[in-house]
Structures are given as structure tokens and as C-alpha cells.
């Protein structure tokens, strides 16, 4: 099965087209804009940098989306939800370590709020209604999850999911997990900035470039070109 791995290339574009047609790009294709969060993290003028961790399937596309968000200083692909000893790609890919492929986002709260990052995460970065998978990638390591740094992030994330479910924003229940972040482990160097370095790879073309196009069209005031 096609997957998020430089070692398992997509054999044919047709296979990915089938995956997309079956709902792999549900979040990207949604036509209605998501509402802004009714509750958000209160920004402090003294805080110029904060972090958030999101898991939404293959980290290549999620990382690329946040790299193009105004106010984001850095986005790093990695692993969250498991132990340090097993936080390597080949072991995490077994689906037995408890990790999720995740992205740590470092941002300036004076330019973009935590709530707005959540909105982008749900709107264009992934499909929050797919359980333990994203499109062609299957397993708990591809689950939808928000790993929170403190109680305020946790409560804001839970409130936004409840808001979206109440509004029936996706037509199906959101399955995104919200849990405190035990630790984040950066992925191997070859995974970092993968989309920018491999824009013609079939997996990227069919699964991830549409996410950037959606970010640019739906959040034009938030979109920035590659740094």
C-alpha cells in the first residue's frame, strides 16, 4: 500500500488517485470554511514564542502546511506519544510503539494564535474524521491527535472540537485525540522539509501539494511563500 516513506515509493499515480477518490483528501476538499475558535489561548505580550504539536497522518504534508503559515517560526517533523528508545522511523512504522507521526510548530503568538493554528490543522492539514489512518497510510502512527503543552491548550483544543462537532463541520464525528504531550522527538534529517526537497514525488503531488493549495486559497492572509 502507498505510504509516507522514501523507501516505499508509490508505484503508480492511479493508486493514489483511487485513495483520494475514496476520501483521503476530505479535509482539503471541504468547501465550507471552518469557523474561528470561540475560545483561544490568551496571548501574553511577554511571550514571543510558543510551541504546539499536531499529528495528522504523514508528517511531510502537515509540516509543509505549517511552514507556510504566517507567524510560524519553525515546523519540525517527529514523533510523539511513545518512548525515546523507540522514536525512530523504522520502529514507529511498525505501529506498535504508541507514537504518532507529529509536527512541532514553533510560533509567535502575537502573529498567529493557538486557536488559529488549530483551525488550519482541521481545515487543510488532514481529515480529522479518519480513525487511525490518513488516506493511503494506515495504522495508529497516522492517527489524528493534538498533543498539548499545558492545560490551557488542552481545554482550547477540546472546546474547538466540540464547537466543530456541534456545527457538523465535517458531516462525521471528529476522532482527533487530545492528550498532554509527554515528549517530542525530532525525526531523522531526511524527513525534514521533505515536500520542498521532493515536490515531484507522486505521494507529495497527490496527497500534500493540494493541502498547500488549500491553505493559500482559504487562508490568503495567513499564507507565506517558502522561507
N, C-alpha and C positions, 0 to 999 in steps of 0.2 A: 504494500500500500504506500502511496506517496507520503512522504513525511518531512518534517523540519530537520533535515540533516544533510550536510555537504557530502556525506558518504553514501546516501541513498537518493540519487538524483531521480527526478521524475522522468519516466521512460517516454511518455507521450503527453502532449498538451491535451489530447482528448480526455485522458483520465482525469485531469484537473478540471476540465470543463464540466464533466459529469458531477464531480464533487461540488462545484459551485452551484450547479443547477439544483442540487439536492438540498441546498441551504447553507453551504459553507460561508457565504458572504451575506448572511441575513442582516447583520447589523450594518454593513456597508450599504446594502441596497434599500434599507428602510427609508421611505420617502418623507415621513413626518419628522420634523426636528424635535429633539428631546427637550423637555422643559429644564430651565435652570434649577439647581437645587434650592429648595425653600430654606434649608439650613446649611450653613457653611462654617468652616473653621474661622474663628475670629483672628484676623491678622494683627500682629504687633509691629509697630514701626521699628522696634529694636531688632526684629528678626528679618534678616536679609536672605536667608537660605533655609530651606526645609526639604525633607525627603518624603516620598511616597513610594509604595511598592505595589505593582499591579501584575496579575497573572491572567493572560487571556489567550492561551494556546501557544503556538510557536513564538518565541520571544523576538525573532527577527522583525516581524511586522509591527508588533507593539512598540518595540524600541524605536523603530523608524518614525512612527506616528509622533511620539513624544519628542524626538529630536527636532521635529518641525513645528513645535508649539512655542509661540512667543512667551517668554518668561521662564522657559525651561533652560537650565544651565547645562545639564548633562543627563544622559539616559544610558544605563548600563544593563546589559543582559546578564542574567544569572539565575540562581536557584534559591527558593525559599520554602520553608515548611518541613525540612528534614535536617539531618545532622551534617556536620562539617566533613566527616570522614567519607561520606558517600556523595558529596556535592561535585561530581564530575559528570560530564555529558554522557559518556557511555554507560555509567551506572544508573544515572537518573532516567535514561531512556528505557530502562527495564520496567519502569512504572512501579517499583517495589520500595522506593526509598522514602516516600512521603513528600518529596519535593514537588514543586510546580515550576515550570519554566516561567521566570518572572523578570520584571524590569524595574530597576530602582531609578526613580526620577528625582533629580535634584532641581529645585525651582526657587524662584524669587516670589514670595507671597505678595509683594507689592505690585507685581505684574500679572500674576495668574494665581487664582485661589485653588485650594484643595478641591473645593466643590466643582470648579470648572474643569479640573483635571479628571474628576470622576465623570462629568458629563461627556467629555471627549472619549474617555475609556469605553463608556457604554455606547456612545453614538457611532464611533467609527473604528475603534481598535479591535473589536471582537464581537462575537454573538453570545450574550450572557444567558441565553436560554438553552445552550447545548451543554449537556452534562458529561463531564469527564472526556471532552473532545473539543476540537475546533476543526470543522471541515474534514480534510483527509487525515488529520492527526488524531489518534485515539489513545486514551489512557489517562490516568489521574494526573500525570505530569503535565497534561494540557488542560487542566481544569480552569474554570473561571474563578478567580479569587482576588480579594483585596487584603493585603497584609498591612495592618495598621500600626503606626509607631506609638500611639498613645490613645487614651480613652476618647479624646475629642474627635480624632479621625475615625475611630470605630463607630461612634454614635452618628456622625455625619454620614458615613457610608451606609449604615443601616437605614437611616432616615431616607436617604435618596433612593435606595432600592424599594422601600415601602412606597415612596411617592411614585416611582415609575410603575410599580405593580398596580397601584390604585388607579393610575391613569391608563392602564392597559397599553403601555407604550410599545410593547413587543407582541401582544396578542397571546403570548405564552408566559408562564411564570419564570421569573429570573432565578437561576440556580447558583448565582455567584456566592461564594463563601466569603464571610468577613471574619477575620481572625487576627489576634495580635501577632506581630512579627517576632519570631524567635531570633532569627538572624538572616542575613542576606549574604550569599556567596557569589562573587562575580564569576561569570562563565569564562571559558577558555578564550584566548585572544582572537581566534579565528571566527568566533561568533559575533564579536563586537562590530557595530556599524555594517552588518552583513549586507543589508539591502543596498546601501550606497556603493559597496565594493562589488556587488554581483547583481546589477539591475536587470540583466538579461537572462538570469536563471529562470527556467519555466515556473518553478514554485513561486518565486518572487513576483513574476509577471502576473500570474493568475490569482494569487492569494493576497499579496501585500501592496503592490502598486495601487490597486483600487482603494485601499484604505487611505493612502496619501491623497489621492484624487478627491475622496470624500471629505477629508479634513480641509482641503483647500476650498472646496465648494460650499461646505456647510459652516465652516468657521473661518471665513476670509480674514477677519480681524485678528485671528489667533495664529494663522499660518505664517511661517517664515521659511525662506529658502534654506537649503543645506548650509550648515556652518563650515 
